[in-house]
Amino acid sequence: MATLVFCLLACGCASADEVEDLSRHIGKAVAAFEAASHYQEQCDRLDAASVSQRRDILADWRYGNDQADYDRVMSGLTRQIPELQEQLESQSAALAETISRDLQRDTAQCDKLDEVLSDEQFAVRSSVRELLSLTRKLGIDIPDRPEMVPLVKTLEETEILPLATLSARLEIQMAQIGSKEGARELRNLRAAREEHAEARLEADGVQILFGRVTEDDELREWRDDMQSAFKARCRSFSEDAHEARMAASVGQDMVLVGLPRGVVDSTEGGTVTLNNCSLFTLEETGRPMVQEEDSAGLMLRPLEFSEAYAGPAAGIALNDVDRLIYDASFDTRLDGFGNGYVDRQEDLYVLLRDGTAYLHQWSFPFTDLAVTLSQHREPDRWFTWAERDGKITLTSTGGVNSGAEHIIETPHRLVPFDAQLLDAEYYYLQVGMGGARQDRRFAFSEDGAVRYSRGGFVAGNLGTSYIIVSGEDDPDTLARYRIEDFTLILENDGEVERLFLARPESTDRKRPDTLVIEGTAYWLDDEAGGE
């Protein structure tokens, strides 16, 4: 950095201490960014099969160390001191030779580039930030981040973009930074991909999107059993009338117009956030739809309740079931305001005699499941299973986690309730973050009547204040009931509802202390009566 030191001291722009700090941070940052680039280039020549993986690792590292700001600083410095560029190139060439010799001695470094970059010498984010501060203080002109100037578009000038098409385009843009698979594991890579997609959307300006209104602020395109990988969510509306119209249009295909605000990507599908939303019918726009190949922008659409429910005993046959396993944990934690809450995790696995298993998460019994449709549309809920030393190992057979294993250390077996009727009251209590509380009850009588209710309130510390706010209570419902195998059948005014019900094998057969209803544990209320 001799050229830089000489120029800054000669012009009187900085003190000796300031120049020393600037030179030290530049040296560390340049060495790290240049070395990372040389590792990537030379490893790519030595091992072409892992180019994509290294690209993801480097993109993750560069974003985490603010390379965009580093590039701005170096651009400003070399523009103000042109002689510096030649010195940097000479330093980079010498570094390339050193790395080449290092890789000749140990080519295995290419297979563990993430470990190489985790070394302290590559942690230069603080140096980049210091460089921004120092150059600003010394009056060195550093170019600003480029601003995206949105295109001015109106409905009359723009074709309508199906959300599946937008999803495919976004993935193409994000793939320029790194792969979707890599972003599942690398947090900075995911953020870099999202930031790049946001910049492209902002440059495009107003978005005119086609899809189905799935919530009062959400649009997602549906195509048979597929859906767009991205959904659009409105953060604000242009008028109250458009907000009300969207709430009233759930389930309808509509056109949403808004300004891009942000992009979030995930394995479950991404979200494009919009501001200043307006909602129209396709006919009202009078515009054609963009027509292009967009299959890459589609993903399986999760089952709706009406699709998953096949009808009484039309699903998994009891004779095919080896056992039913309940895997649960109830951990007490603290939220950001110091409130205690229960992190309640409950999973219900149906282990079949053919070696397959199903994670059942519907309120109805698994015997009513549309099995073929489930295997196609919710593949992440299907596994193979094996038992060893009292533990159950589940291996995913579909979805993004195919091949992943989950071990149930202490499997609790569930069995049907023996009798058709019981005389006891069971409650469900869940205290969530912020003090949010849910109460549910089932009061069973031996005469075949059941009263069930749901309620809740919030009580806890929010910041420095203690609050108690009543929540909405569902009115008590009185119904007739009976129990058949794993099914609680409720009849009320001619309507029949079928809920999953079981008891842990270790509990009392006639009056168990725990019932699992709709996949969640209810506990016996001894003070509520019964014998």
ZAVEX-120913 format. One record per residue: residue in one letter; x, y, z of N, C-alpha, C in turn. Coordinates in steps of 0.1 Angstrom, whole numbers, plus 5000, padded with zeros to 4 digits. Example, Ala and Ser with C-alpha at 12.3 -4.5 7.8 and 13.67 -1.06 7.14 Angstrom:
residues 2
a513249435078512349555078513249675078 s512849785071513749895071512950005079 
end
This chain:
residues 531
m500849885000500050005000500950135000 a502250124996503150234996502650354988 t502050324976501550434968500450514975 l499550434981498450504988498950585000 v499850535008500350605019501050735014 f501950725004502650834999501650944994 c500650904987499751004981498951084992 l498451005002497651065012498451155021 l499651115024500551195032501051325025 a501251305012501751415004500751525002 c499451485001498451584999497951645012 g498451595023497951645036496551605039 c495951505032494551475034494351395047 a495351335053495151255065496451255073 s496251225086497351215095498051075093 a499151065099499950935098499150825104 d498450845115497650735122496450695113 e495750795107494650765098495050685086 v496250725080496750655068497150515072 e497650495084498050365088496850275090 d495750325096494550245098493950215084 l493950315075493350285062494150175055 s495450195055496350095048496149955054 r496049945067495949815074494649745070 h493549815070492249755066492149725052 i492749815043492749775029493649655026 g494749645033495549525031494849395035 k494149395046493449275051492349245041 a491549345037490449325028490849275015 v491849335009492349304996492849154996 a493649125006494248985007493148885008 a492048915015490948815017490148805004 f489748914998488848904986489648844974 e490948884973491748834962492048684964 a492348644976492648504979491448424976 a490248464980489048384978488848364963 s489048474955488848464941489748364935 h491048364939492048274934491748134938 y491348114950490947974954489847924945 q488848004942487747954934488247924920 e488948014914489448004900490347874898 q491247864908492247754906491547614910 c490647614920489947494923489047454912 d488447544906487547514895488247444883 r489547484881490347414871490747274875 l490947264888491447134894490247034896 d489147084898487947004902486647064896 a486447034883485347094876483947044881 a483946924887482746864892482046934903 s482847014911482247084923482247234921 v482147284908482147424905480947494912 s479747424910478547494915478547504931 q479047394937479147404952480047514957 r481247524950482147634954481547774951 r480847784940480247904937479247954948 d478447854953477547884964478347934977 i479347854980480147894992480748024991 l481348064979481948194977480848304978 a479748284971478648384972478248404986 d478048304994477748315008478748395016 w480048365014481048435021481148585016 r481048605003481148744999480048835004 y478848775004477748855009477948885024 g478348785032478548795046479648895049 n480548925040481649015042481549145034 d480349175030479949305023480849335011 q480949235002481849264990481349384982 a480049404981479549524974480149654979 d480249664992480849784998482349784995 y482949674996484349664993484649704979 d483849664970484049704956483949854954 r482949914961482750054960483950134965 v484550084977485650154983486850144973 m487150024968488350004959488150084946 s486950094942486650174929486950324932 g486550374943486850514947488350534949 l488950444955490450464958491250464945 t490950364937491750354924491450464914 r490250514915489850634906490650754911 q490750774924491450894929492950874929 i493450754930494850724930495150614919 p495250654906495350554896496550464897 e497650514903498850434905498550314914 l497550314922497250214932496850084925 q496150094913495649974906496849884902 e497949944897499049864893499649784905 q499749854917500249784929499349674933 l498049694932497049594936497149474927 e497349494914497449384904498749304907 s499849374911501049304914500849214926 q500149274936499949194949499049074946 s498049084937497148984934497848864927 a498748904918499548804910500448724920 a501048794929501948724939501048624947 l499848674951498948584959498548464952 a498248484938497848374930498948264930 e500248304929501248204929501348134942 t501248204953501248144966500148034968 i498948074963497847984965498047854956 s498647884944498847774934499847664941 r500847724947501847624954501147554965 d500347634972499647574984498647464980 l497947484968497047374963497747254958 q498947284952499747164947500147074959 r500347134970500747054982499546984988 d498347054987497146994994495947034985 t495646954975494446984967493146954974 a493146884986491946864994491346994998 q492047104999491447225003490247264994 c490247224981489247254972487947184976 d488047074983486847004988486247065001 k487047145007486647205020486847355020 l486447415009486647565008485947635019 d484747585024484047655035484947655047 e485747555050486647555061487747655059 v488247665047489347755044488847905047 l487647935042487048065044486648105058 s486547995066486148025080487248065089 d488548065083489648115090489548265093 e490148305104490048445109490448545098 q491448515090492048605080490948645070 f489948555068488848585058487648655064 a487748685077486648755084486948905083 v486448965072486849105069485749205069 r484549165073483449255073483649385081 s484249365093484549485101485549575094 s486549515087487449595079486849675068 v485849615061485149685051484349795056 r483749775068482949885074483950005078 e485049965084486050065088486550145075 l486650075064487150145052486050245047 l484850205048483750305044483850425053 s484050405066484050515076485250605074 l486450545072487650615070487750695057 t487350635047487350705034486350825034 r485250805040484250915042484951035050 k485550995061486251095070487351165062 l488051095054489251155047488751225034 g487551225031487051295019487251225006 i487551105007487751024994486350994988 d486251024976484951004969484650854966 i483650804973483250664971481950654964 p481850584953480550584946479450524955 d478250584953477050534961476550404955 r475850334963475150204958474250244946 p474350174935473450214924471950204928 e471250304924469850304927469050254915 m468050174918467150114908466050224905 v465950264893464950354889463750274882 p462650264889461550174884461050234870 l460750144862460050174849458650224852 v458250324845456850374846455950294837 k455050214843454150124836452750144841 t451850124831450450134835449750004830 l448449984834447749874829447649874814 e447549994808447350004794448649964786 e449749964793451049944786451649804789 t451049734798451749614803450849484802 e451449374798450749244798450749204813 i449749114815449549054829450548944830 l451148934842452148834845451548724854 p451348604850450948494859452048484870 l451548454882452548434893453548314890 a453148214883454048104880455148154871 t454848244862455848304853456748394860 l456248474869457048554878458048474886 s457448364892458248264900459448214892 a459148174879460248114871461248224868 r460848344865461848454863462648484875 l462048484886462748514899463848414901 e463548284899464548184901465648194891 i465448234879466548254869467448364874 q466848474880467548584885468448544897 m467848474906468548434918469648334916 a469348244905470348144902471648214897 q471648344892472848414888473748434900 i473248434912474048454924474448314930 g473548224931473848084936472647994935 s472847874938471747774936470747774947 k469547734944468447724954468847614965 e469447504960469847404969470847454980 g471847534975472847594984472247684994 a471247764989470647864998469847795009 r469447675008468847605019469747585031 e471047575028472047555039472847685042 l472947775033473847895035472948015036 r472948075049472048185051472348305043 n473648345042474048455035473848445020 l473948325015473648305001472148324998 r471348275007469848305006469548455006 a470248525015469948675016470448735003 a471648694998472148754985471248724974 r470648604973469748574962468548664963 e467948674975466748754977467048904974 e468148954978468549094975468649124960 h469149024953469349044938467949034932 a467048954936465748944931464949074934 e465049124946464449254949464849364940 a466149374937466649474929466049464915 r465949344910465349334896463849374896 l463149334907461749374907461549524908 e462449584916462349734918462649804904 a463549744897463849804884462649784874 d461949674876460749654867459649744870 g459649794883458549884887457249814890 v456149874887454849814891454649674886 q454049594895453849454891452349434889 i452049364878450649334874450549174873 l449949114884450048974886448748904886 f448748784880447448704880447648584889 g446548554897446548434905445248434913 r445148344922443948324930444148384944 v443148464948443148524962443048404972 t444048384980444048274989443848325004 e444148445006443848515019443448655016 d443048735027442648865024443748965020 d444948915020446049005016447048925007 e446648815001447548714995446948664982 l447848654972447548594959448548484955 r448048374950448948264946448248194934 e448948174923448348104912448247954914 w447047904911446747754912446647704898 r447247594895447047514883446947374886 d445647324886445347184890445947154904 d446847054904447447014917448847084919 m449147194911450347274913449947414917 q450947484921450747624925452047704922 s451947834921453147914918454147904930 a455447894927456447884938456448014947 f456048124941455948244949454448294950 k454148354961452948424963453148564964 a452148644962452248794964451448834976 r452048914985451348954997451349104998 c450149165000450049305001450349365015 r451249455016451549525028450649645030 s450249705019449349825020448449825007 f447349895008446449904996446350054992 s446050064979445850204973444650274979 e443550194982442350244987441750134996 d440850185005440150085014439249995006 a438750044995437849964987438549844981 h439849864977440549754971440949654982 e441149694994441449605005440249525009 a439049595009437749515011437449425000 r437749464988437449374976438349244977 m439549264981440449144982439949044993 a439449105004438949015015437748945010 a436949005001435748944997435948854985 s437248844980437448764967438248634970 v438348594982439148474985438548354977 g439348284970438948174962438748204947 q438848334944438648384930439948414923 d440048394910441148434902441048584899 m442048664903442048804901443348854896 v443448984893444649054889445049154900 l446249144905446749224916447849324910 v447649454913448649554909449249614921 g450649624921451249684933452749714930 l453349784939454749814938455549724946 p456649664941457449564948458149624960 r458049554971458649594984459749504988 g459649374987460649284991460449144986 v461449054987461348914983461948824994 v461148724997461648625007461448485000 d462548405000462548274994462648165005 s461948055002462047945012461747815005 t462047705011461747575005460247555003 e459447615012457947605011457347695001 g458247774994457747874985458048014989 g458148104980458648234983457448334984 t457748464988456848564990457348694983 v456548754975456848884970455948984977 t456449074984455649174992455449294983 l454249344983453849464975453249574983 n453449694979452849814985451849874975 n450849944981449950024973449149934963 c448649824969447949724960446549764956 s446249724944444849734938444449604932 l443149574932442649444928441649454917 f441749374906440849384895440549244890 t439349234883439049114875439949114863 l440048994857440848994844440149074833 e438749074833438049144823438249294825 e438349344837438449484839439849544834 t440849454834442149504829442149524814 g441449434807441449434793442849414786 r443749344794445049324789445349174787 p446249134777446548994775447448944786 m447548814787448448744796449748714790 v450848724797452148684792452148534790 q452648484778452648344775454048304773 e454648224783455948174782456148054790 e457147964787457347844795457647884809 d456947834819457147874833456947754842 s457247634837457047514846458047514858 a459147584856460147594867459547684878 g458547754876457947844886456747774893 l456547644891455447574898456047474908 m455247444918455547344928454247274932 l454347164939453147094943452347184952 r451047174950450147254959449647164971 p449947214983449447134995448047094994 l447646985000446246944999445347035007 e444147065002443147125010442447015018 f441747065029441046965037440046885029 s439346945020438346875012438946775003 e440246794999440946704990441546584998 a442046615010442746515018441746415024 y440446465027439446385034438746305023 a438946165024438346075014437046025018 g436646035031435445985036435645875046 p434645835054434745735064435345605059 a436445565066437145435063437545425049 a437745535041438245525028439745545026 g440445545038441845575038442745455042 i443645475051444545365055443745265063 a443845135059443045035065443744995078 l442944975088443444935102444244805101 n443944715092444644585091446044605085 d446244725079447544755073448544825083 v447944865094448744935104449444845114 d450744865115451544795125451444855139 r451544985139451345065152451245215149 l450845285159450645425159451545485169 i452445585165453445635174453245785176 y453345825188453145965192454546015197 d455046115190456346175193456146325197 a456346355210456046485215457146535224 s457246675225458046745234457346875239 f457446905251456847025257457947095264 d458547195258459747265264459347405268 t459647445280459347585285460547675280 r460147785274461047885269460648025273 l461548125270461248265273461248335260 d460248425258460148505246461048635248 g460948725239461748845239461448945251 f460248925256459749015267459848945281 g460448835282460648765294459448675298 n458448655289457348575292457748425290 g457348345299457448195297456448145288 y456848055279455847995270456247845268 v455347775263455547625260455747605245 d456847555242457147515228456647375226 r455447365221454747235220454947175207 q455547055206455846985194455146845195 e454246815186453546695187453446635173 d453846515171453846445158453146305160 l452446275150451746145150452146065138 y452745945139453245865128452445735128 v451945705116451245575113452245485107 l452645385114453645285108452945165102 l453145145090452445045082453244915081 r452544805080453144675079454144655067 d453944735057454744715045456044795046 g456344855058457544925060457545075057 t456345125053456245265051455545335063 a455645465064455045535075454545675070 y453545725077452945845073452845945085 l453246065083453046165094451646235092 h450746195102449346245101449146375108 q448746475100448546615106447246665104 w446246585100444946635098444046605110 s442946675112442146665123441346525123 f441046485111440246355109441146235111 p440646115113441445995115442145955102 f443345895103444045855092443345745083 t442345685089441545585081440645655071 d440545795071439745865062440545945052 l441845915051442845995043442745945028 a442846045019442946015005444445975002 v444745855003446145805004446945834991 t446345804980447145824967447345964965 l446346054968446546194966447546254976 s447546194988448546244998449946204994 q450146084989451446044985452046134974 h451146184965451546264954451746414958 r450746464966450746604969451446644982 e451646554991452346585004453446475006 p454346464997455346354997456346375009 d456446495015457346515027456746445039 r455546395039454946325050455046175050 w455746125039455845985038457345935040 f457445815047458745765051458745615049 t459945565051460145425054460545415069 w460345305076460645305090461345165094 a462145175104462845055109462945075124 e462944965131463044965146464344895150 r465044965160466244895165466544955179 d466744865188466944895202465844985208 g464644955204463545035209463345175203 k464245205194464145335187463545315173 i462845425168462245415155463045515146 t463545465135464245545125463345565113 l463045695110462145725098463045785088 t462945745075463745795064462745855054 s462945985051462046055042462145995028 t461045975021461045915008460646014997 g460246145001459846244991460046384996 g459746474988459946614991461346664991 v461546784996462946844995463946775005 n463346705015464246635025464346485022 s464146445010464246305007465546245011 g465446135018466746065023467146105037 a466546215042466846255056466246165066 e466946145077466546055087466046125100 h465046075106464546125119464446005128 i465046015140465045905150464145945162 i463245865165462345885176462945795187 e463545865197464245795208463345725217 t462245785220461245725230459845725223 p459545635215458245625208457145585218 h456145665218454945635227453845575218 r453445455221452445395213451045445216 l450245465206448845505208447945385204 v446845375211445845265209444445325209 p443545255203442145305203441545305217 f440545395219439845385232438945265232 d438945185242438245055242436745075241 a436145165249434745175250434245285240 q432945275238432345375229432045505237 l431845495250431545615258432445625270 l432545745276433345765288432745875296 d433045885309432545995317433746065323 a434146175316435346245321435446375313 e436146465318436446595311437946615309 y438246655296439646665292439846805287 y441046865290441347005286442647005279 y442747105271444047135263444347285267 l445647305271446047435275447447465268 q447547575261448747605254449047755257 v450147785263450547925265451747955255 g451448045247452448085236453248205240 m453948255230454748375232453948495234 g454348585243453648705246452548675256 g452448555261451348525270450048475264 a450048455250448848415244448448275249 r447248255252446748135258445548075251 q445647945249444447875243443947775252 d442647775254441947675263440947595254 r440947465255439947385248439547275258 r438247235257437747125266436747035258 f436846915263435846815259435246755272 a433946775274433346715286432446605281 f432846475284432146355279431246305290 s430046265286429046205295428746065291 e428445975300428145835297426845825289 d426045925289424745915282424945955267 g426145975263426445995249426446145245 a426446235255426546375252427946425254 v428346525247429646585249429546735247 r430146815256430146955254431646995252 y431847065241433247105238433347255236 s434447315239434547465239436047495235 r436147615231437547675228437547815232 g438547855239438647995244440048035245 g440348165249441648215250441748355255 f442848385261443148525264444648545264 v445048675265446448705265446748765279 a447748715285448148775298449648765299 g450348875301451748865302452449005301 n453749005300454549125299454849155285 l454449275281454749325267455549445269 g456849435267457749545270457849565285 t457449685289457449715304456049715310 s455049665302453749665307453149525309 y452349515318451649385321450249405315 i449849305307448549325300447649195302 i446349215303445449105303444349145293 v444249075282443349115271442448985268 s441148995269440348885266440348855251 g440448725249440448685235439048635231 e438848595218437548555214437348405219 d436148385224435748245228434748195218 d435048075214433948005206432847955216 p431647965212430547925221430647775224 d430247725235430147585238429247515228 t429647395224428847315215428447185222 l427147155221426647035227426346945215 a426846815216426646725205426546585211 r426046495203426146345206427446295201 y427946195208429246135203429245985205 r430145925198430545785200431945765195 i432545665199433945635196434045505189 e434645505177434845385169436345375165 d437045285170438545265167439245395170 f439845465160440545585162439745715159 t438445695159437545805155436545845166 l436545985168435546045177434546105167 i433246045168432246095158431246185166 l431146305161430346405167429146435158 e427946435164426646465156425946575163 n425646675154425046805160424146855149 d422846855151421846915142421946845128 g422146725128422246645115423646655108 e424546725114425846735108426846635116 v427646565108428546475114430046515112 e430746515123432246555122433046435128 r434046395121434946285125436346335129 l436746315141437946365146438846245150 f440146255149441046155154441046155169 l441046035175441146015189441845885193 a442745895202443445775207443945805221 r444445695228444945715241446345645241 p447245695249448545635251448345495257 e449145395251448945255256449145245271 s450045325277450345315291449245365300 t448245435295447145485304446045395307 d445245435317444145345321443145325309 r442645205307441845175296440445235296 k439945255308438545305309438545465312 r439545505319439545655322441045705321 p441545715309442945755307443145895312 d444445915316444746055321445046145309 t445246085297445546165285444746105273 l444246195265443646155252444346245242 v444646185230445146265219444046285209 i443546405208442446445200442946535189 e442646505177443046595165444646605165 g445346515171446746515170447446585182 t446646645192447146715203446746645216 a447546665227447246595239446246675247 y445246615253444246665262444446585275 w444446665287444646595299443346595308 l443246485315442146465324442046575334 d440846625336440546725346439946655358 d440646625368440146545379439146635387 e439346765387438446845395437146875388 a436946835376435746865368434646765371 g434846665378433846565381434246425376 g433346335376433646195372434146115384 e434145995382434545905394435845835390 
end
